[in-house]
Amino acid sequence: MAAPMKALNSTEHSKVKIKNELNLEGTKNQQVLPLLVHEFGKAGSAMPVIFIRPNKDEKGVQPAALLGLKPDENLFFSEGKWVGEYLPAVVTHHPFAMLPTKGDENRLQMLIQEESSLVSETEGEALFDGEEQTEYLKKRMEALSNYFNSMQVTREFCNFISEKELLIEQTLTVEINGEKVQLNGLLLVDEKKLSELPDEDFLELRKRGYLAPIFAHLSSLHHANKLAKLKADQAA
């Protein structure tokens, strides 16, 4: 279970500093990490891009990088290091998050995970100088705001391809040292349904700029074999 996050403020967090490093250890047991639609090109050149249901009982879907062949496994994290060619953007924003303020959906609120190993009072970048935000904090807030806006675009993309019923549960099969391993229940774009879309729907996909990420997603699936190779190499 993820540690709770608290609204960032100059009163409670006046002495907080953030270490200049990434929380890679926190990805150790993550089989998937969320992706933005803007990441599909770079992420898809390095790892499988799939879709998941964050809440099993709901219809909403989210794109994600597939990092392991079983739950709690990240094959791109080995011996304390990230060994992948691409690091999902969500990792770079830890220990912060940004969400709409309760009661005022148009105003964003920055949150901090106080229990993070990156949070310190003795080393790193200060967040506040008295009650004033430091330049470091302002830059982090700007980056998070851009990330939040990209999340909205990603949500619209997912909603559209879900409404057009392009996503179906499929199985990927990989081979590890002669043994076949199946990854079941993955949500992937159905190429047959994509090719059978009515002309107006296909044109709408193109106009919205959705074709490029769809093709990046589909072409990324061959990287399931890379997961199998990483698995075999790490077991050797």
Backbone as CSV, one residue per row, in Angstrom:
resi,resn,N_x,N_y,N_z,CA_x,CA_y,CA_z,C_x,C_y,C_z
1,MET,0.851,-1.206,0.000,0.000,0.000,0.000,0.880,1.247,0.000
2,ALA,0.564,2.197,-0.876,1.361,3.418,-0.966,1.201,4.253,0.300
3,ALA,2.300,4.897,0.688,2.254,5.750,1.874,1.353,6.948,1.602
4,PRO,0.649,7.438,2.630,-0.246,8.577,2.440,0.528,9.841,2.089
5,MET,-0.157,10.752,1.407,0.465,12.010,1.012,-0.246,13.151,1.717
6,LYS,0.491,14.224,1.964,-0.058,15.366,2.691,0.107,16.628,1.853
7,ALA,-0.844,17.539,1.973,-0.768,18.807,1.254,0.482,19.565,1.689
8,LEU,1.255,20.030,0.716,2.497,20.752,1.001,2.179,22.165,1.476
9,ASN,2.816,22.582,2.567,2.611,23.948,3.063,3.834,24.417,3.836
10,SER,4.014,25.728,3.887,5.223,26.313,4.478,5.265,26.169,5.995
11,THR,4.130,25.912,6.628,4.106,25.755,8.081,4.661,24.404,8.503
12,GLU,4.108,23.337,7.933,4.533,21.984,8.313,5.818,21.542,7.631
13,HIS,6.128,22.138,6.496,7.262,21.657,5.709,8.352,22.715,5.516
14,SER,8.447,23.634,6.472,9.405,24.738,6.355,10.859,24.259,6.354
15,LYS,11.123,23.122,7.008,12.498,22.626,7.102,12.785,21.473,6.151
16,VAL,11.789,21.107,5.362,11.944,19.943,4.481,12.901,20.228,3.329
17,LYS,13.751,19.257,3.064,14.639,19.297,1.906,14.462,18.003,1.112
18,ILE,14.765,18.088,-0.175,14.624,16.921,-1.047,15.992,16.535,-1.592
19,LYS,16.372,15.286,-1.372,17.674,14.805,-1.847,17.716,14.784,-3.374
20,ASN,18.888,15.078,-3.920,19.061,15.110,-5.374,19.328,13.707,-5.925
21,GLU,18.322,12.866,-5.861,18.419,11.515,-6.401,17.026,11.017,-6.731
22,LEU,16.959,9.893,-7.413,15.670,9.316,-7.782,15.320,8.175,-6.840
23,ASN,14.044,7.974,-6.619,13.588,6.886,-5.758,13.452,5.602,-6.574
24,LEU,14.576,5.116,-7.089,14.543,3.909,-7.911,14.184,2.679,-7.095
25,GLU,14.586,2.665,-5.835,14.276,1.531,-4.958,12.765,1.320,-4.858
26,GLY,12.023,2.441,-4.962,10.573,2.355,-4.870,9.926,1.653,-6.046
27,THR,10.685,1.432,-7.135,10.148,0.732,-8.310,10.439,-0.760,-8.259
28,LYS,11.205,-1.179,-7.267,11.719,-2.552,-7.212,10.647,-3.612,-7.389
29,ASN,9.505,-3.427,-6.747,8.439,-4.432,-6.791,7.243,-3.994,-7.625
30,GLN,7.487,-3.093,-8.574,6.403,-2.586,-9.418,6.411,-3.312,-10.770
31,GLN,5.421,-4.161,-10.996,5.347,-4.843,-12.291,4.939,-3.885,-13.402
32,VAL,4.178,-2.853,-13.049,3.773,-1.837,-14.024,3.987,-0.446,-13.419
33,LEU,4.239,0.516,-14.280,4.294,1.919,-13.872,3.446,2.716,-14.853
34,PRO,2.644,3.667,-14.360,1.783,4.445,-15.255,2.576,5.261,-16.247
35,LEU,2.002,5.427,-17.430,2.613,6.218,-18.495,1.650,7.299,-18.964
36,LEU,2.211,8.369,-19.493,1.430,9.372,-20.207,1.402,8.996,-21.682
37,VAL,0.380,9.420,-22.379,0.308,9.120,-23.807,1.492,9.752,-24.547
38,HIS,2.017,10.863,-24.005,3.160,11.539,-24.619,4.440,10.706,-24.518
39,GLU,4.447,9.695,-23.655,5.633,8.858,-23.454,5.658,7.632,-24.356
40,PHE,4.574,7.359,-25.052,4.463,6.097,-25.785,5.622,5.873,-26.752
41,GLY,6.056,6.932,-27.440,7.124,6.789,-28.430,8.415,6.297,-27.798
42,LYS,8.890,7.022,-26.758,10.161,6.664,-26.116,10.032,5.401,-25.278
43,ALA,8.958,5.307,-24.500,8.769,4.113,-23.675,8.593,2.878,-24.553
44,GLY,7.831,3.037,-25.638,7.547,1.908,-26.520,8.760,1.391,-27.266
45,SER,9.834,2.195,-27.323,11.060,1.726,-27.967,11.928,0.928,-27.006
46,ALA,11.485,0.842,-25.728,12.312,0.188,-24.724,11.604,-0.910,-23.943
47,MET,10.258,-0.875,-23.906,9.510,-1.810,-23.059,8.077,-1.925,-23.569
48,PRO,7.358,-2.985,-23.190,5.970,-3.104,-23.632,5.088,-2.030,-22.998
49,VAL,4.266,-1.413,-23.830,3.264,-0.446,-23.361,1.908,-1.134,-23.416
50,ILE,1.256,-1.219,-22.277,-0.032,-1.905,-22.201,-1.063,-0.977,-21.563
51,PHE,-2.262,-1.507,-21.343,-3.301,-0.763,-20.626,-3.772,-1.618,-19.460
52,ILE,-4.087,-0.961,-18.356,-4.539,-1.673,-17.164,-5.786,-0.989,-16.609
53,ARG,-6.490,-1.706,-15.753,-7.593,-1.111,-14.987,-7.087,-0.894,-13.559
54,PRO,-6.761,0.348,-13.187,-6.259,0.609,-11.829,-7.222,0.118,-10.757
55,ASN,-8.521,0.270,-11.029,-9.552,-0.235,-10.127,-10.324,-1.318,-10.864
56,LYS,-10.151,-2.540,-10.416,-10.678,-3.704,-11.139,-12.185,-3.635,-11.372
57,ASP,-12.905,-2.970,-10.478,-14.360,-2.951,-10.575,-14.883,-1.790,-11.424
58,GLU,-13.966,-0.967,-11.931,-14.385,0.189,-12.709,-13.965,0.032,-14.164
59,LYS,-14.567,0.843,-15.021,-14.296,0.733,-16.454,-13.061,1.513,-16.886
60,GLY,-12.615,2.469,-16.070,-11.503,3.325,-16.459,-10.225,2.539,-16.708
61,VAL,-9.466,2.958,-17.727,-8.198,2.306,-18.045,-7.068,3.322,-18.003
62,GLN,-5.858,2.804,-17.877,-4.673,3.645,-17.787,-3.531,2.969,-18.535
63,PRO,-2.775,3.736,-19.322,-1.612,3.139,-19.967,-0.501,2.898,-18.949
64,ALA,0.294,1.870,-19.206,1.365,1.540,-18.265,2.513,0.846,-18.982
65,ALA,3.693,0.994,-18.401,4.859,0.244,-18.861,4.858,-1.100,-18.157
66,LEU,4.996,-2.170,-18.920,5.062,-3.515,-18.345,6.520,-3.832,-18.041
67,LEU,6.841,-4.037,-16.762,8.232,-4.157,-16.322,8.609,-5.566,-15.880
68,GLY,7.617,-6.423,-15.664,7.911,-7.769,-15.187,6.960,-8.794,-15.739
69,LEU,7.287,-10.070,-15.520,6.465,-11.174,-16.033,5.519,-11.734,-14.984
70,LYS,5.640,-11.232,-13.746,4.741,-11.667,-12.678,4.553,-10.513,-11.703
71,PRO,3.511,-10.563,-10.865,3.270,-9.481,-9.910,4.489,-9.216,-9.020
72,ASP,4.693,-7.951,-8.693,5.782,-7.520,-7.800,7.170,-7.732,-8.390
73,GLU,7.266,-7.823,-9.712,8.565,-8.035,-10.352,8.868,-6.896,-11.322
74,ASN,10.019,-6.262,-11.142,10.495,-5.244,-12.076,11.850,-5.688,-12.597
75,LEU,11.885,-6.167,-13.817,13.116,-6.681,-14.405,14.046,-5.577,-14.883
76,PHE,13.550,-4.341,-14.881,14.387,-3.206,-15.271,15.115,-2.601,-14.072
77,PHE,14.883,-3.164,-12.887,15.599,-2.747,-11.684,16.445,-3.922,-11.209
78,SER,17.754,-3.729,-11.185,18.644,-4.823,-10.813,19.845,-4.282,-10.045
79,GLU,20.128,-4.897,-8.906,21.270,-4.535,-8.070,21.291,-3.039,-7.746
80,GLY,20.106,-2.519,-7.410,20.005,-1.120,-6.992,20.018,-0.106,-8.112
81,LYS,20.011,-0.584,-9.353,20.090,0.336,-10.495,18.937,0.097,-11.468
82,TRP,18.601,1.148,-12.225,17.650,1.023,-13.322,18.425,0.608,-14.558
83,VAL,18.069,-0.542,-15.126,18.833,-1.076,-16.257,18.091,-0.908,-17.578
84,GLY,16.988,-0.206,-17.555,16.215,0.018,-18.777,16.716,1.224,-19.545
85,GLU,16.339,1.307,-20.807,16.735,2.431,-21.657,15.804,3.625,-21.491
86,TYR,14.688,3.422,-20.785,13.750,4.521,-20.554,13.193,4.417,-19.142
87,LEU,13.087,5.561,-18.480,12.533,5.619,-17.128,11.217,6.392,-17.175
88,PRO,10.084,5.752,-16.868,8.792,6.450,-16.895,8.811,7.734,-16.070
89,ALA,8.196,8.770,-16.609,8.249,10.104,-16.003,7.714,10.133,-14.582
90,VAL,6.772,9.258,-14.262,6.171,9.274,-12.929,7.233,9.125,-11.838
91,VAL,8.313,8.395,-12.132,9.370,8.168,-11.137,10.101,9.461,-10.817
92,THR,10.246,10.336,-11.810,11.031,11.561,-11.627,10.320,12.582,-10.743
93,HIS,9.013,12.424,-10.531,8.262,13.408,-9.742,8.159,13.046,-8.263
94,HIS,8.496,11.828,-7.909,8.491,11.419,-6.510,9.435,12.324,-5.711
95,PRO,9.067,12.762,-4.499,7.951,12.349,-3.633,6.724,13.250,-3.729
96,PHE,6.542,13.901,-4.888,5.435,14.845,-5.018,4.332,14.293,-5.915
97,ALA,3.161,14.872,-5.764,2.031,14.624,-6.658,1.207,15.900,-6.705
98,MET,0.355,15.993,-7.709,-0.498,17.170,-7.826,-1.909,16.719,-8.162
99,LEU,-2.874,17.262,-7.420,-4.275,16.905,-7.614,-5.139,18.155,-7.501
100,PRO,-6.352,18.127,-8.077,-7.277,19.255,-7.892,-7.622,19.408,-6.410
101,THR,-7.779,20.626,-5.972,-8.135,20.891,-4.579,-9.590,20.511,-4.332
102,LYS,-9.842,19.856,-3.206,-11.226,19.504,-2.863,-12.055,20.778,-2.709
103,GLY,-13.189,20.813,-3.391,-14.060,21.980,-3.318,-13.743,23.021,-4.365
104,ASP,-12.588,22.899,-5.010,-12.215,23.839,-6.071,-11.400,23.077,-7.115
105,GLU,-12.101,22.400,-8.009,-11.462,21.519,-8.987,-10.543,22.250,-9.952
106,ASN,-10.698,23.587,-10.050,-9.875,24.351,-10.983,-8.525,24.746,-10.387
107,ARG,-8.345,24.514,-9.098,-7.088,24.882,-8.442,-6.330,23.621,-8.065
108,LEU,-5.064,23.559,-8.473,-4.258,22.382,-8.203,-3.558,22.499,-6.851
109,GLN,-3.390,21.365,-6.216,-2.756,21.309,-4.902,-1.578,20.345,-4.961
110,MET,-0.432,20.770,-4.425,0.755,19.926,-4.432,0.809,19.102,-3.147
111,LEU,1.078,17.812,-3.309,1.154,16.895,-2.177,2.571,16.355,-2.047
112,ILE,2.919,15.926,-0.830,4.238,15.349,-0.589,4.098,14.069,0.229
113,GLN,4.909,13.085,-0.106,4.945,11.838,0.651,6.044,11.995,1.709
114,GLU,5.634,12.314,2.913,6.585,12.658,3.978,7.499,11.504,4.361
115,GLU,7.041,10.269,4.166,7.825,9.103,4.568,8.850,8.674,3.519
116,SER,8.916,9.396,2.412,9.851,9.036,1.348,11.296,9.130,1.827
117,SER,12.134,8.258,1.276,13.565,8.285,1.608,14.251,9.524,1.050
118,LEU,13.587,10.235,0.149,14.166,11.450,-0.435,13.903,12.683,0.424
119,VAL,13.020,12.558,1.397,12.673,13.689,2.260,13.632,13.749,3.443
120,SER,14.211,14.923,3.663,15.207,15.086,4.725,15.106,16.483,5.325
121,GLU,15.715,16.685,6.459,15.833,18.030,7.030,17.287,18.475,7.054
122,THR,18.185,17.587,6.612,19.615,17.882,6.708,20.340,17.960,5.366
123,GLU,19.799,17.327,4.319,20.488,17.361,3.025,19.500,17.481,1.874
124,GLY,19.960,18.131,0.810,19.118,18.287,-0.365,18.682,19.723,-0.588
125,GLU,17.696,19.878,-1.460,17.185,21.191,-1.853,16.040,21.622,-0.944
126,ALA,16.131,22.829,-0.409,15.075,23.353,0.454,13.839,23.699,-0.367
127,LEU,12.666,23.543,0.243,11.401,23.860,-0.429,10.929,25.274,-0.115
128,PHE,11.258,25.739,1.079,10.798,27.069,1.502,11.944,27.869,2.104
129,ASP,11.882,29.169,1.886,12.762,30.122,2.553,11.846,31.015,3.374
130,GLY,11.679,30.642,4.650,10.635,31.292,5.444,9.293,30.804,4.934
131,GLU,8.430,31.740,4.518,7.139,31.359,3.940,7.170,31.362,2.417
132,GLU,8.301,31.816,1.856,8.415,31.918,0.402,8.883,30.599,-0.217
133,GLN,8.331,30.272,-1.366,8.769,29.089,-2.101,10.145,29.338,-2.711
134,THR,11.010,28.342,-2.639,12.320,28.466,-3.274,12.187,28.269,-4.782
135,GLU,13.224,28.643,-5.528,13.212,28.447,-6.976,13.122,26.963,-7.309
136,TYR,13.752,26.140,-6.480,13.685,24.694,-6.684,12.241,24.206,-6.617
137,LEU,11.512,24.649,-5.601,10.119,24.220,-5.450,9.270,24.726,-6.612
138,LYS,9.505,25.963,-7.037,8.731,26.518,-8.156,8.925,25.685,-9.424
139,LYS,10.165,25.229,-9.649,10.433,24.410,-10.832,9.751,23.042,-10.719
140,ARG,9.773,22.476,-9.506,9.111,21.188,-9.309,7.602,21.320,-9.502
141,MET,7.037,22.433,-9.033,5.599,22.666,-9.184,5.222,22.834,-10.655
142,GLU,6.064,23.536,-11.400,5.794,23.733,-12.831,5.834,22.404,-13.581
143,ALA,6.839,21.586,-13.251,6.959,20.271,-13.891,5.761,19.389,-13.561
144,LEU,5.322,19.440,-12.317,4.166,18.645,-11.904,2.879,19.132,-12.550
145,SER,2.762,20.438,-12.693,1.578,21.004,-13.345,1.497,20.534,-14.794
146,ASN,2.640,20.523,-15.481,2.681,20.037,-16.868,2.332,18.550,-16.917
147,TYR,2.829,17.804,-15.933,2.542,16.372,-15.882,1.050,16.143,-15.661
148,PHE,0.457,16.927,-14.775,-0.972,16.799,-14.495,-1.794,17.079,-15.757
149,ASN,-1.424,18.134,-16.494,-2.132,18.457,-17.739,-2.005,17.324,-18.751
150,SER,-0.835,16.707,-18.794,-0.632,15.579,-19.700,-1.451,14.366,-19.266
151,MET,-1.669,14.239,-17.955,-2.535,13.169,-17.453,-3.958,13.349,-17.958
152,GLN,-4.406,14.594,-18.039,-5.755,14.868,-18.539,-5.874,14.463,-20.009
153,VAL,-4.846,14.794,-20.794,-4.836,14.414,-22.211,-4.827,12.900,-22.345
154,THR,-4.047,12.251,-21.487,-3.965,10.782,-21.498,-5.316,10.163,-21.168
155,ARG,-6.010,10.748,-20.207,-7.331,10.245,-19.822,-8.314,10.366,-20.993
156,GLU,-8.259,11.487,-21.707,-9.139,11.677,-22.871,-8.839,10.642,-23.951
157,PHE,-7.559,10.365,-24.164,-7.142,9.353,-25.138,-7.702,7.976,-24.754
158,CYS,-7.542,7.620,-23.478,-8.024,6.311,-23.004,-9.538,6.206,-23.102
159,ASN,-10.218,7.285,-22.745,-11.682,7.281,-22.827,-12.146,7.079,-24.271
160,PHE,-11.466,7.734,-25.203,-11.878,7.655,-26.611,-11.705,6.238,-27.159
161,ILE,-10.516,5.638,-26.936,-10.310,4.295,-27.502,-11.152,3.256,-26.760
162,SER,-11.520,3.554,-25.503,-12.418,2.645,-24.776,-13.828,2.733,-25.343
163,GLU,-14.278,3.967,-25.626,-15.620,4.156,-26.194,-15.747,3.490,-27.553
164,LYS,-14.664,3.477,-28.312,-14.680,2.836,-29.633,-14.436,1.334,-29.534
165,GLU,-14.335,0.837,-28.296,-14.166,-0.597,-28.014,-12.942,-1.193,-28.722
166,LEU,-11.856,-0.421,-28.709,-10.628,-0.884,-29.353,-9.774,-1.744,-28.422
167,LEU,-10.031,-1.677,-27.125,-9.233,-2.430,-26.166,-9.896,-3.758,-25.820
168,ILE,-9.126,-4.816,-25.894,-9.640,-6.122,-25.487,-8.567,-6.837,-24.663
169,GLU,-9.011,-7.764,-23.816,-8.059,-8.559,-23.040,-7.380,-9.565,-23.955
170,GLN,-6.062,-9.572,-23.919,-5.297,-10.486,-24.759,-4.184,-11.126,-23.940
171,THR,-3.537,-12.110,-24.536,-2.448,-12.829,-23.879,-1.174,-12.689,-24.696
172,LEU,-0.070,-12.368,-24.006,1.241,-12.362,-24.647,1.994,-13.605,-24.184
173,THR,2.651,-14.273,-25.121,3.426,-15.470,-24.782,4.904,-15.219,-25.035
174,VAL,5.722,-15.498,-24.031,7.173,-15.353,-24.172,7.834,-16.676,-23.821
175,GLU,9.068,-16.833,-24.266,9.779,-18.083,-24.026,11.033,-17.819,-23.208
176,ILE,11.171,-18.510,-22.087,12.343,-18.371,-21.222,13.041,-19.720,-21.123
177,ASN,14.226,-19.781,-21.701,15.006,-21.037,-21.684,14.179,-22.235,-22.133
178,GLY,13.436,-22.027,-23.225,12.647,-23.113,-23.791,11.290,-23.318,-23.167
179,GLU,11.011,-22.592,-22.083,9.714,-22.736,-21.414,8.824,-21.540,-21.749
180,LYS,7.596,-21.806,-22.168,6.680,-20.728,-22.535,5.953,-20.186,-21.305
181,VAL,5.935,-18.859,-21.209,5.250,-18.180,-20.113,4.182,-17.273,-20.706
182,GLN,2.978,-17.365,-20.184,1.878,-16.555,-20.705,1.550,-15.396,-19.766
183,LEU,1.400,-14.225,-20.358,0.955,-13.040,-19.625,-0.513,-12.828,-19.992
184,ASN,-1.392,-13.170,-19.057,-2.824,-13.152,-19.344,-3.484,-11.850,-18.896
185,GLY,-4.618,-11.556,-19.516,-5.462,-10.453,-19.067,-4.938,-9.066,-19.350
186,LEU,-4.015,-8.945,-20.313,-3.503,-7.622,-20.658,-4.491,-6.908,-21.570
187,LEU,-4.721,-5.636,-21.326,-5.573,-4.848,-22.215,-4.711,-4.264,-23.327
188,LEU,-5.019,-4.669,-24.554,-4.255,-4.226,-25.722,-5.219,-3.758,-26.800
189,VAL,-4.743,-2.897,-27.684,-5.552,-2.473,-28.822,-5.691,-3.647,-29.788
190,ASP,-6.907,-3.909,-30.193,-7.201,-4.990,-31.128,-6.997,-4.465,-32.548
191,GLU,-5.967,-4.972,-33.217,-5.648,-4.484,-34.570,-6.792,-4.735,-35.547
192,LYS,-7.512,-5.849,-35.360,-8.628,-6.160,-36.255,-9.730,-5.110,-36.103
193,LYS,-10.064,-4.773,-34.855,-11.087,-3.759,-34.622,-10.633,-2.395,-35.136
194,LEU,-9.345,-2.126,-34.983,-8.802,-0.851,-35.474,-8.963,-0.742,-36.979
195,SER,-8.671,-1.822,-37.689,-8.757,-1.804,-39.155,-10.199,-1.768,-39.649
196,GLU,-11.137,-2.194,-38.786,-12.544,-2.236,-39.183,-13.327,-1.005,-38.729
197,LEU,-12.624,-0.027,-38.128,-13.312,1.193,-37.687,-13.983,1.884,-38.864
198,PRO,-15.167,2.459,-38.666,-15.772,3.280,-39.716,-14.835,4.432,-40.087
199,ASP,-14.907,4.870,-41.323,-14.004,5.919,-41.812,-14.029,7.158,-40.924
200,GLU,-15.214,7.543,-40.456,-15.309,8.771,-39.668,-14.595,8.626,-38.325
201,ASP,-14.666,7.433,-37.723,-13.971,7.202,-36.458,-12.466,7.170,-36.657
202,PHE,-12.015,6.552,-37.742,-10.581,6.487,-38.024,-10.039,7.889,-38.288
203,LEU,-10.823,8.699,-38.999,-10.421,10.082,-39.276,-10.345,10.877,-37.978
204,GLU,-11.272,10.604,-37.069,-11.256,11.292,-35.773,-10.008,10.910,-34.980
205,LEU,-9.610,9.648,-35.034,-8.374,9.219,-34.392,-7.184,9.999,-34.937
206,ARG,-7.160,10.138,-36.262,-6.047,10.853,-36.896,-6.044,12.324,-36.526
207,LYS,-7.224,12.950,-36.552,-7.328,14.377,-36.242,-6.910,14.671,-34.803
208,ARG,-7.206,13.760,-33.897,-6.855,13.951,-32.481,-5.399,13.611,-32.195
209,GLY,-4.694,13.075,-33.179,-3.295,12.695,-32.970,-3.128,11.395,-32.214
210,TYR,-4.148,10.533,-32.264,-4.127,9.299,-31.494,-3.499,8.113,-32.240
211,LEU,-3.335,8.233,-33.553,-2.809,7.094,-34.307,-1.360,6.780,-33.937
212,ALA,-0.550,7.821,-33.777,0.870,7.596,-33.456,1.039,6.832,-32.146
213,PRO,0.376,7.241,-31.047,0.538,6.453,-29.818,-0.035,5.043,-29.924
214,ILE,-1.098,4.868,-30.697,-1.654,3.516,-30.866,-0.635,2.613,-31.561
215,PHE,-0.017,3.127,-32.621,0.970,2.317,-33.336,2.225,2.094,-32.484
216,ALA,2.597,3.099,-31.668,3.745,2.931,-30.766,3.453,1.832,-29.746
217,HIS,2.218,1.817,-29.243,1.792,0.770,-28.304,1.888,-0.608,-28.963
218,LEU,1.338,-0.730,-30.158,1.321,-2.035,-30.832,2.738,-2.522,-31.153
219,SER,3.589,-1.607,-31.614,4.950,-2.023,-31.974,5.798,-2.330,-30.740
220,SER,5.372,-1.820,-29.572,6.152,-2.049,-28.350,5.992,-3.466,-27.809
221,LEU,4.960,-4.165,-28.239,4.631,-5.446,-27.621,5.687,-6.522,-27.852
222,HIS,6.501,-6.348,-28.901,7.561,-7.335,-29.123,8.623,-7.279,-28.027
223,HIS,8.605,-6.185,-27.232,9.570,-6.079,-26.129,9.252,-7.043,-24.988
224,ALA,8.140,-7.743,-25.089,7.877,-8.798,-24.111,9.021,-9.816,-24.143
225,ASN,9.621,-10.000,-25.324,10.763,-10.901,-25.444,11.982,-10.351,-24.703
226,LYS,12.069,-9.000,-24.617,13.165,-8.399,-23.853,13.002,-8.728,-22.371
227,LEU,11.744,-8.725,-21.889,11.503,-9.099,-20.508,11.966,-10.534,-20.256
228,ALA,11.681,-11.400,-21.212,12.089,-12.800,-21.064,13.619,-12.920,-21.013
229,LYS,14.308,-12.135,-21.825,15.773,-12.181,-21.839,16.333,-11.643,-20.516
230,LEU,15.754,-10.531,-20.026,16.196,-9.980,-18.738,15.994,-11.007,-17.626
231,LYS,14.861,-11.685,-17.676,14.538,-12.704,-16.667,15.584,-13.814,-16.694
232,ALA,15.903,-14.278,-17.900,16.873,-15.371,-18.045,18.268,-14.915,-17.611
233,ASP,18.650,-13.683,-17.984,19.972,-13.170,-17.636,20.130,-13.014,-16.129
234,GLN,19.069,-12.513,-15.469,19.158,-12.292,-14.035,19.114,-13.595,-13.237
235,ALA,18.575,-14.645,-13.861,18.511,-15.949,-13.199,19.802,-16.738,-13.385
236,ALA,20.582,-16.300,-14.376,21.824,-17.032,-14.705,22.890,-16.886,-13.603
